[in-house]
């Protein structure tokens, strides 16, 4: 979920100012200095996570690893509330266990300030996309650059590749300008 700025790798909102050990150093001292185990993290996410680190029955982490996993495989965005919630897997007829654990540990569905900034980002992406739909011949480079610049919380991937692609205005862009949609999907994460 980490973007281009020095943001928290878990919530992508607050300024990442702390180094967090994905595998807690108190339980996994051998991971203490492993580069991939050191994450830039905000104070709030670091406090909430602490040493909480649930494992599944095969000892794989149930906390989303932002360095190696696509968060939208386990998380979903609620455009009504701005909350990040566990993704429902239709095939499994259940919520993602990893998404559920990540949301519960980091309280991604209960942080009001976080929800507000996610909603603000989402509304910017919606407006830019709606403007492109109204344009008979949208400038592709300009559109991609505007979307990239407006997405300071990693939501464009949800809008183009996740559940957001079925919602207005993203599905309308796909229907009205399929070539533009394809290029956006290729150029943006």
BELZISUL-V397120 format. One record per pair of residues at least 6 apart in sequence whose ideal C-beta (glycine too) atoms are under 8 Angstrom apart, sorted by the first residue. I is the first residue (numbers start at 1). GAP is how many residues later the second one is. D is the distance in Angstrom with one decimal. If there is no record, write none. Layout:
I,GAP,D / I,GAP,D
This chain:
1,8,6.4 / 1,9,6.9 / 1,10,7.6 / 1,11,5.0 / 1,63,8.0 / 1,65,4.9 / 1,70,4.6 / 1,153,4.9 / 2,7,4.4 / 2,10,6.6 / 2,38,7.4 / 2,64,5.7 / 2,65,7.9 / 2,152,7.7 / 3,9,5.7 / 3,148,7.5 / 3,149,6.2 / 3,150,7.2 / 3,151,5.6 / 5,147,6.9 / 6,9,6.2 / 6,10,5.0 / 6,34,6.4 / 7,6,6.7 / 7,7,7.1 / 7,8,6.9 / 7,9,5.4 / 7,33,7.6 / 7,35,7.8 / 7,145,7.7 / 8,6,5.1 / 8,7,7.6 / 8,8,4.7 / 8,32,6.7 / 8,33,5.2 / 8,34,3.7 / 8,36,7.9 / 8,37,5.3 / 9,7,6.7 / 9,11,7.9 / 9,30,4.6 / 9,31,5.5 / 9,32,6.2 / 9,57,4.3 / 9,58,7.3 / 10,10,8.0 / 10,29,7.5 / 10,31,6.1 / 10,32,7.5 / 10,35,4.2 / 10,39,7.3 / 10,56,6.3 / 10,92,7.9 / 10,96,5.5 / 11,31,6.4 / 11,33,7.4 / 11,34,5.4 / 11,73,7.9 / 11,95,6.5 / 11,97,6.7 / 11,100,7.5 / 11,103,5.8 / 12,140,7.7 / 12,141,4.9 / 12,142,5.1 / 13,29,7.1 / 13,100,7.7 / 13,101,5.2 / 13,104,5.4 / 13,105,7.6 / 13,140,6.6 / 14,28,3.3 / 14,29,7.1 / 14,30,6.1 / 14,31,7.5 / 15,27,6.5 / 16,24,3.5 / 16,25,5.8 / 16,26,5.9 / 17,23,8.0 / 17,25,6.7 / 17,26,6.6 / 18,22,7.6 / 18,23,5.0 / 18,24,7.0 / 18,25,6.0 / 18,28,4.9 / 19,19,5.4 / 19,20,7.2 / 19,21,6.9 / 19,22,7.1 / 20,18,7.5 / 20,19,4.7 / 20,20,7.6 / 20,21,3.6 / 20,25,7.3 / 20,26,4.9 / 20,29,6.7 / 21,7,7.9 / 21,10,6.8 / 21,11,6.7 / 21,16,5.6 / 21,17,6.7 / 21,18,7.7 / 22,9,7.8 / 22,14,7.7 / 22,15,5.1 / 22,16,7.9 / 22,17,5.6 / 22,39,7.7 / 22,41,7.5 / 22,43,6.2 / 22,45,7.5 / 23,8,4.0 / 23,11,7.9 / 23,14,5.3 / 23,30,6.7 / 23,38,7.6 / 24,26,7.7 / 24,27,4.2 / 24,29,5.2 / 25,6,6.9 / 25,7,4.4 / 26,25,5.4 / 27,24,6.5 / 27,26,6.8 / 31,6,4.6 / 36,31,5.7 / 36,32,7.7 / 39,27,6.8 / 39,28,6.9 / 41,8,7.7 / 44,67,7.4 / 45,61,5.5 / 48,57,6.3 / 48,58,5.3 / 48,59,5.7 / 49,14,7.5 / 49,56,5.8 / 49,57,6.5 / 52,11,7.8 / 52,53,5.2 / 53,8,6.5 / 53,10,6.1 / 54,7,7.4 / 54,8,4.2 / 54,9,6.7 / 54,47,5.3 / 54,51,7.7 / 55,6,6.1 / 55,7,6.4 / 56,6,5.5 / 56,41,6.9 / 61,37,7.8 / 62,35,5.8 / 62,36,5.4 / 62,39,4.0 / 62,40,7.8 / 63,35,7.2 / 63,38,5.8 / 63,39,5.6 / 63,42,6.2 / 64,7,5.8 / 64,10,5.5 / 64,11,7.1 / 64,34,5.6 / 64,35,7.1 / 64,38,4.3 / 69,29,7.9 / 70,87,7.5 / 71,83,7.2 / 72,15,7.2 / 72,85,5.6 / 72,86,5.3 / 72,89,6.6 / 72,90,4.3 / 73,14,7.1 / 73,23,7.4 / 74,12,7.0 / 74,13,5.5 / 74,22,4.2 / 74,24,4.5 / 74,25,3.6 / 74,28,6.6 / 75,9,5.4 / 75,10,7.1 / 75,11,6.7 / 75,12,5.5 / 75,21,7.6 / 75,24,5.0 / 75,27,6.8 / 75,28,7.0 / 75,33,7.5 / 76,8,7.4 / 76,9,5.3 / 76,10,7.0 / 76,11,4.4 / 76,12,7.2 / 76,23,7.5 / 76,82,7.5 / 76,86,7.0 / 76,87,5.7 / 77,6,7.8 / 77,7,6.1 / 77,8,7.7 / 77,41,6.8 / 77,45,7.1 / 77,78,6.3 / 77,81,5.0 / 77,85,7.4 / 77,86,7.5 / 77,87,6.9 / 78,6,7.7 / 78,7,5.6 / 79,40,7.6 / 79,43,5.7 / 79,85,7.5 / 79,88,6.9 / 81,34,5.9 / 81,38,7.8 / 82,32,7.7 / 82,33,3.4 / 82,34,6.2 / 82,35,7.8 / 82,36,4.4 / 82,37,3.6 / 82,40,7.1 / 83,25,6.8 / 83,26,4.4 / 83,27,7.7 / 83,32,5.1 / 83,35,7.6 / 84,19,6.4 / 84,24,3.9 / 84,25,6.4 / 84,30,7.8 / 84,34,7.0 / 85,14,7.7 / 85,18,6.1 / 85,23,7.5 / 85,24,5.2 / 86,9,4.1 / 86,10,5.4 / 86,13,3.6 / 86,14,4.2 / 86,16,7.7 / 86,17,5.2 / 87,8,6.9 / 87,9,4.8 / 87,12,4.9 / 87,76,7.9 / 88,6,7.5 / 88,7,5.4 / 88,8,7.7 / 89,6,7.1 / 89,7,5.8 / 102,6,7.0 / 103,6,5.3 / 108,6,7.0 / 117,36,6.5 / 118,35,5.5 / 118,37,6.8 / 121,29,6.9 / 121,30,6.4 / 121,31,6.0 / 121,32,4.4 / 121,34,5.3 / 122,33,5.7 / 122,37,7.8 / 124,26,4.2 / 124,27,8.0 / 125,22,6.4 / 125,25,5.7 / 125,26,6.3 / 125,30,6.1 / 125,31,6.3 / 125,34,5.6 / 126,43,6.0 / 128,15,7.2 / 128,18,4.9 / 128,19,5.7 / 128,22,5.8 / 129,18,7.5 / 129,30,7.5 / 129,40,4.6 / 129,41,6.0 / 129,44,5.4 / 130,39,4.6 / 132,6,4.3 / 132,11,5.1 / 132,41,6.2 / 132,45,7.1 / 132,48,6.7 / 133,36,5.7 / 133,39,5.4 / 133,40,5.4 / 133,43,5.6 / 133,44,7.2 / 138,39,6.4 / 138,42,5.7 / 140,40,6.0 / 140,43,5.5 / 140,44,7.9 / 143,37,6.9 / 143,41,6.9 / 144,39,7.2 / 144,40,6.2 / 144,43,4.9 / 144,44,6.4 / 147,9,5.7 / 147,37,6.8 / 147,41,6.1 / 148,8,7.4 / 148,40,6.4 / 151,37,7.8 / 154,35,7.6 / 155,9,7.6 / 156,32,5.1 / 156,33,6.6 / 157,31,7.4 / 157,32,4.7 / 158,6,4.7 / 159,6,6.8 / 159,11,5.2 / 160,10,6.9 / 160,24,6.1 / 160,25,5.1 / 160,28,6.0 / 161,24,6.9 / 164,6,5.5 / 165,6,6.4 / 165,9,6.8 / 173,7,6.6 / 173,8,5.5 / 173,11,7.7 / 174,7,4.2
